[in-house]
Amino acid sequence: MNSRAQAFTLGRPPGFIYRQTKRQTKRGVPLVLYCEGAALPSLAERYGTPLYVYSAAMIRQRYEAFDAAFCGIPHTVCYSVKANSNLSILRLLAGKGCGFDVVSGGELRRVLAADRKAASKVVFSGVGKTQEELTAALKAGILLFNVESDSELSALAECAGRQRRTAPVALRVNPDVAAETHPYISTGLHKHKFGVPINDARGLYAKASGSRYLKVCGVSVHIGSQITDVSAFGEALARVAQLVRQLRSDGHRIDYVDAGGGLGIAYENPDHENSGGEFSDYVARYAQALTTPLQGLNVRLLLEPGRSIVGPAGLLLTSVIYRKQNDGKRFLVVDAAMNDLIRPALYGAYHEIVPVARHSRDAERSEVVDVVGPVCETGDFFARDRELPEVQEGDLLAILDAGAYGMVLTSNYNTRPRPAEVLVTGKSSKIIRRREKVSDLLRSEV
Ligand SMILES: *Cc1c(COP(=O)(O)O)cnc(C)c1O
């Protein structure tokens, strides 16, 4: 199927689908992209563009599919807050019983603000946790510290000692497994800054168990992000399982294996993993790869998915400001830019882009364009040499699969206020982050 035909039939059910409308235009009656029961043109009118739009049903459905895939083993899903940290999204997930993986004191604050009682399901990861952050997490009473170095182990013992508390500890081990992904988001090789080499782990566990303020209780691993070949996870977990056996024979009590996150989504092939039914097959294969090496170990499995839960559940809605041509090369200049969604500029990432209104095939002509933003950087693009149905100035485009690592990576570069975020449930939509104003940006400066 070519990409034009796909765009008519696909979208991202149940979140994003084209529906027939009654609205008559010059080119006939268009199909319009909806988020659940809300037409995107109405959202654009009401809230302006650029605008992040999320489907609550889709987040719920993906969380449920993820959770269900692991029903054969005791587990806790700890959603990775850094993928999308909006309070309303955290609250939605907390309401379903989801736990959280945080990588900073700020993220911990968000989780506690979303749900005061969530601390007991929080794991804290990251290579550079400060004493202040460790202390806050100890006070909150989190489930697990994923410690990444000898020095951090000492710092944690010191903070815990000061508070006369015991810190539950797992070491994040680096299994030295290569995962096929972008080099910036691969983390499981010895050359990366993350974790401790799996071969040094036993010594550090011995040190940890020697501290009365640390309680060794798990092993954790996270090999990278946007990994679609599930066998890499299996390989990492096989090494972890072997370590768990060694540690137990050394006399440690290991209750948890934290498998991290990193399950990729199908940015380029939307009718693959992304749709509701097929995501459950995909996540079942992932669960199989993870749990097979853990058989007989009798551990609780912790999971830290981020992208695979929220990625396809969000899109970035943008308007075409100008069409322009330089020596035959065509550009669509849109009102979103790299400061609003940096993934293409940062990783050369691919995002499917579709017009919000589609016309019948004969009424539609396609063209090859670059979709670019207004920021003064050549890297400010969303697509290059992309075949798209012809759109006019003022038309809306949807940049799909922008629910993860979209809003959280926004900046104010070029003094551009950050976009608003809207959460849709059925026909109703709610602003979950108001659009920034230039005055907001100036306020904190002298
Ligand atoms: C980023 C990160 C995750 C989430 O990764 P996804 O690819 O979004 O699933 C999970 N755990 C840790 C430690 C991370 O750094």
Ligand as a Chemical Component Dictionary entry (heavy atoms), coordinates in Angstrom:
data_LIG
# 
_chem_comp.id                   LIG 
_chem_comp.type                 NON-POLYMER 
_chem_comp.pdbx_formal_charge   0 
_chem_comp.three_letter_code    LIG 
# 
loop_
_chem_comp_atom.comp_id 
_chem_comp_atom.atom_id 
_chem_comp_atom.alt_atom_id 
_chem_comp_atom.type_symbol 
_chem_comp_atom.charge 
_chem_comp_atom.model_Cartn_x 
_chem_comp_atom.model_Cartn_y 
_chem_comp_atom.model_Cartn_z 
_chem_comp_atom.pdbx_ordinal 
LIG C1 C1 C 0 14.341 6.475 29.392 1  
LIG C2 C2 C 0 14.248 5.373 30.339 2  
LIG C3 C3 C 0 13.145 4.507 30.319 3  
LIG C4 C4 C 0 12.035 4.605 29.320 4  
LIG O1 O1 O 0 12.442 4.289 28.035 5  
LIG P1 P1 P 0 11.354 4.161 26.850 6  
LIG O2 O2 O 0 12.202 3.918 25.656 7  
LIG O3 O3 O 0 10.619 5.438 26.786 8  
LIG O4 O4 O 0 10.476 3.016 27.187 9  
LIG C5 C5 C 0 13.084 3.528 31.281 10 
LIG N1 N1 N 0 14.062 3.384 32.219 11 
LIG C6 C6 C 0 15.135 4.184 32.248 12 
LIG C7 C7 C 0 16.160 3.978 33.309 13 
LIG C8 C8 C 0 15.273 5.209 31.319 14 
LIG O5 O5 O 0 16.349 5.989 31.363 15 
# 
loop_
_chem_comp_bond.comp_id 
_chem_comp_bond.atom_id_1 
_chem_comp_bond.atom_id_2 
_chem_comp_bond.value_order 
_chem_comp_bond.pdbx_ordinal 
LIG C1 C2 SING 1  
LIG C2 C3 SING 2  
LIG C2 C8 DOUB 3  
LIG C3 C4 SING 4  
LIG C3 C5 DOUB 5  
LIG C4 O1 SING 6  
LIG O1 P1 SING 7  
LIG P1 O2 DOUB 8  
LIG P1 O3 SING 9  
LIG P1 O4 SING 10 
LIG C5 N1 SING 11 
LIG N1 C6 DOUB 12 
LIG C6 C7 SING 13 
LIG C6 C8 SING 14 
LIG C8 O5 SING 15 
# 
